[in-house]
Amino acid sequence: MDSAEEHRSKGSKRAEAVSGSDFLQLDVGQAPPGGRTEWLTDRIRAAIADGTLPVGSRLPAGRVLAAELGVSRGLVTEAYQRLADAGQVLGRGRAGTTVVAGPMPASVPAPVPAPVPRAPLSAAPTGPAAPTGQLGAIPSGGSHGPAGPFAPAGPSAPVVDALRGVPCRIDLSPGVPDLTAFPRTAWLQAERRVLAGLTAADFGYGNPQGTPALRAAVTGWLARNRGIRADPDEVVVVAGVAQALGLLAHVLRENGVRRVAVEDPGSLGARQQLEYGRLETVPVPVDGSGIDTAALRAGGAGAVLLTPAHQFPTGVVLDGERRRELLGWAAAGGLVIEDDYDAEHRYDRAPVPALRALFPEGVCYAGSVSKLLAPALRLGWLLVPPRLRDAVVAAKRYADLGNPILAQLVLARLMDSGELERHLRFVRRRHRRRRDAMLRAIAAHLPGARIHGAAAGLHLMVTFDGADFEDTALAAAALALGVKAHPLSWHRIRPGSPGLVLGYAAGPPGELEEGIALLGRALGRLR
């Protein structure tokens, strides 16, 4: 958490930061002095040995991995050559380096967390059903009143949807990637190849759990980029994280769970999904170390929804001690729902391991391509413990009989070919430039604001500590000037400092700078 001035002073250093690689969650800081080549070789060899990199997996281009790790390209080339000499990988020119053989006798196992005992799903005490998302009444007559959609009573789901349709000059709403960067050419090429290989039977009803091709591709993607080892049978293809939460809400109620803990502040949309599923949401405070695990235990909820890799909206990373405490809570019968909504978008920090990689028996893991490609695709995945899988698949079957098959197969091809990783590298550079532009603008036009979560993601959270105005009033004043943003109070359950949640990925730098300048003008009218 830094002031806008402190962020500006750090700007020159940020571009030189070594942030590690998503590939196998590699962090060169873990390498022994003078032993980086051996360390890298052993880590890749171990991933081949334990199945994280099965035969056919592509290794990153040497120049790309070297840049991400902050090492010389020659070091990576030497590591790849050692693996090639052992017959485990094969360089194929422009086609890249591919795993061609499984475990070798001399392989060195990667560090594995100590196993945690498997525990049954524990139901919280039963009671009356929770209110179904009563977060504020909707004014009648289609008008939102003088404050627009930012009425003090708080937003309902229809009001949030209505805000998306309100015309504005500059949209700083969070949660949207750079949609102009959608890889249209790569998508079309992959779609043509997929269509050329389909038979007439492939256009019939498919498996509601998802196509085998996409489920296998997802396991490879998660193994390479999030450190998660899973079998394709553990994956359920869903229409984004929103549907994943809806399916889980149904299954949890069937298992007797009525109360789910949520981060506070936390995602308004996620909370509304659970409440629509007739679950009571229990707010648990978030601080600089992540969710307060002592408060979680005291709250008596049977499950918890959280965003540990990049907490929404604060940007905090769940630290090691809290992770251990959380997994202990899960081992005692709780269920963790991990929303990994934008972990791939990071700029100034090392990769953060997924909780699912540490304790698959107690973690439901949800992800999607909404923040990487486009939310309009409605494509995501849900990994659940074995004891819940059949119930989740049944809920998916009765919800919609499964996602459209063609889009699944196209996404699988993009994942398997390495095209999706190339796209991630491209948009990460573009998003970083836009993030930096917003930081500069905040320093210039909102000098009293405190910035949170700048190291990763697609948004910033800014707070105005000690201010005596409502952030809904600031959002309404900004909208009157043509700028759309979320008040932080929308994402709070308990009171707190006024603030805004500002998305920066969807707009070019000049537009972001103009939007922040207008926010500064709106703020001046309130003081």
Protein Blocks (a to p, Z undefined) as FASTA:
>chain_A
ZZfklmmmmmmmmmmpcebjfehoiafklpcehilmmmmmmmmmmmmmnomagghiacdd
fklmmmmnopafklmmmmmmmmmmnopaccehjnopadfbdcdfkbccdddddddddddd
ddddddddddehiabccdehhigbjnlmmbfkbpafklmmmmmmpccfbdcbehiacfkl
pcfklmmmmmmmmmmmpcfklmmccdfkbpfklmmmmmmmmmmmnopacdfklpccdebj
klmmmmmmmmmmmnopabdcddddddfklmmmmmmnopacddddddfkbpafklmmmnop
abdcddfklccfklpacdfklmmmmmmmmmnopacdddffklmpcfkbccdddfklmmmm
lcccdddfklmmomklopadddddfklmmmmmmmmmmmnopaafklmmmmmmmmmnommm
mmmmmmmmmmmmmmmmmmmmmmmmmmmbccehklgcjbdcdddehiabdfklmmmmmmmn
opacddfklmpmbdcdddddddfklpcfklmmmmmmmmmmmmmmmZZ
